[in-house]
Amino acid sequence: MDTKRSSSMLGPTLIMAVLALAVLVYAYFRGEGQYITGMKLSFKMIAEILPLLIFAFILAGMVQVMLPQAQINRLIGDASGIRGIVIGTIAGGITPGGPYVSLPLAAGLLKAGAGFGTMVAYVTAWSLWAIARVPMEVGIMGWKFTFVRFVCTFFFPPIAGLIAQTFFSGMK
């Protein structure tokens, strides 16, 4: 286990725990039973999301050990240059699901040797392009809006990847 990575999660975990407990205590002392409703909703969300999280982390772990290191370095490693950023951009754009899928996958690839810029392009494309979201967006917002939004965001993922690769690649 990477102690640097696990210790970096301690701060955010403690902050979230303090916030959650503070809101729970506040709801309890309001005396309106909101804490019970809130806890029921919390457990419902846990039951819905936990299986997805488990499988996403299994996938992230398997990516780290199953993909040959030489292939990762060649295709999406720091030395892959613009090709890696393009691959990361396309992969991010077509990755389905929410952050429970994309972020563990990106973290696994980064630990397996993917380039920093490539993973920035991946996460940025996942956030901005989200091809899996397009049918719903077209249905709700219409083709014109979807087209304009996509055109306006098209170049951001590779640009973000290039900026990250150029200025921050040593931060892994």
C-alpha positions in Angstrom: 0.0 0.0 0.0 1.3 3.4 -0.9 1.6 5.2 2.4 2.0 8.6 0.8 -1.2 8.2 -1.1 -3.1 6.7 1.9 -1.9 9.5 4.2 -3.0 12.1 1.7 -6.6 10.8 2.1 -6.5 11.3 5.8 -7.0 15.0 5.8 -10.1 15.0 3.5 -11.5 12.0 5.3 -11.2 13.8 8.7 -12.7 17.0 7.3 -15.7 15.1 5.8 -16.1 13.1 9.1 -16.2 16.3 11.1 -18.7 18.0 8.7 -21.0 14.9 8.6 -21.0 14.5 12.4 -21.6 18.2 12.9 -24.6 18.2 10.6 -25.9 14.9 12.2 -25.6 16.4 15.7 -27.3 19.6 14.6 -30.1 17.7 13.0 -30.5 15.6 16.2 -30.7 18.6 18.5 -33.3 20.3 16.2 -35.6 17.6 17.5 -37.7 17.2 14.4 -36.5 13.7 13.5 -34.6 14.9 10.5 -31.5 13.0 11.5 -33.5 9.7 11.1 -34.7 10.6 7.6 -31.2 11.8 6.7 -29.6 8.6 7.9 -32.1 6.5 6.0 -31.3 8.4 2.9 -27.6 8.0 3.6 -27.8 4.3 3.9 -30.0 4.1 0.7 -27.2 6.0 -1.2 -24.6 3.7 0.3 -26.5 0.6 -0.9 -26.9 2.1 -4.4 -23.3 3.3 -4.8 -21.2 0.8 -2.9 -21.4 -2.0 -5.5 -20.3 0.4 -8.2 -17.4 1.7 -6.1 -16.3 -1.8 -5.3 -16.2 -2.8 -9.0 -14.6 0.5 -10.0 -11.8 -0.1 -7.5 -11.4 -3.7 -8.7 -11.0 -2.4 -12.2 -8.5 0.3 -11.1 -6.5 -2.3 -9.3 -6.5 -4.7 -12.2 -5.5 -2.0 -14.6 -2.4 -1.4 -12.4 -1.3 -5.1 -12.5 -2.6 -6.4 -15.8 -1.5 -3.9 -18.3 2.2 -4.3 -19.3 4.3 -1.4 -17.9 6.1 -1.0 -21.3 2.8 -0.7 -23.1 1.5 1.9 -20.6 4.7 3.9 -20.9 4.6 3.7 -24.7 0.9 4.6 -25.2 0.1 6.9 -22.3 3.2 7.4 -20.2 5.1 10.8 -19.8 7.1 10.1 -22.9 4.1 9.4 -25.1 3.7 13.1 -25.7 0.7 14.4 -27.7 -0.3 10.8 -28.7 -0.8 9.9 -25.0 -2.8 13.1 -24.4 -5.0 12.3 -27.5 -5.6 8.8 -26.2 -6.4 10.1 -22.7 -8.8 12.6 -24.2 -10.7 10.1 -26.3 -10.8 7.5 -23.5 -12.1 10.1 -21.0 -14.8 11.3 -23.4 -16.1 7.8 -23.9 -15.8 6.5 -20.3 -19.3 5.9 -19.0 -20.5 6.5 -15.5 -19.9 9.0 -12.8 -16.8 9.9 -10.8 -17.1 6.6 -9.1 -15.9 4.9 -12.3 -13.7 7.5 -13.9 -11.6 8.7 -11.0 -10.5 5.3 -9.6 -9.7 4.3 -13.2 -7.6 7.4 -13.7 -5.9 6.9 -10.4 -5.1 3.3 -11.2 -3.7 4.3 -14.6 -1.6 7.1 -13.0 -0.2 4.6 -10.5 0.5 2.2 -13.3 2.7 4.7 -15.1 0.3 6.9 -17.2 1.5 10.4 -17.8 0.2 13.3 -15.6 -0.8 15.3 -18.7 -2.6 12.2 -20.1 -4.7 11.7 -17.0 -5.5 15.4 -16.8 -6.8 15.2 -20.4 -8.7 12.0 -19.5 -10.5 13.5 -16.5 -11.1 16.8 -18.3 -12.6 15.0 -21.3 -14.7 12.8 -19.0 -16.0 16.0 -17.3 -16.6 18.1 -20.4 -17.4 15.7 -23.2 -19.2 12.8 -21.5 -20.4 11.1 -24.7 -22.6 8.8 -22.7 -24.5 11.8 -21.5 -25.2 13.2 -25.0 -28.5 11.4 -25.6 -30.0 12.8 -22.4 -28.6 16.2 -23.1 -30.0 16.2 -26.6 -33.4 15.0 -25.3 -33.5 17.8 -22.7 -31.6 20.6 -24.2 -31.8 19.9 -27.9 -29.3 19.3 -30.7 -28.3 22.9 -31.1 -27.4 23.4 -27.5 -25.5 20.1 -27.3 -23.6 20.8 -30.5 -22.6 24.3 -29.3 -21.6 23.1 -25.9 -19.5 20.3 -27.4 -17.8 22.7 -29.9 -17.1 25.2 -27.2 -15.4 22.5 -25.0 -13.8 20.4 -27.7 -10.2 21.7 -27.3 -10.1 22.1 -23.5 -9.1 18.5 -22.6 -6.0 18.3 -24.9 -5.0 21.8 -23.9 -5.4 21.0 -20.2 -3.3 17.8 -20.8 -0.6 19.7 -22.6 -0.5 22.4 -19.8 -0.3 19.6 -17.1 2.4 17.7 -19.1 4.5 20.8 -19.6 4.3 22.4 -16.2 3.3 19.7 -13.7 4.5 16.3 -15.0 6.9 15.9 -12.1 4.2 16.1 -9.5 3.1 12.4 -9.6 
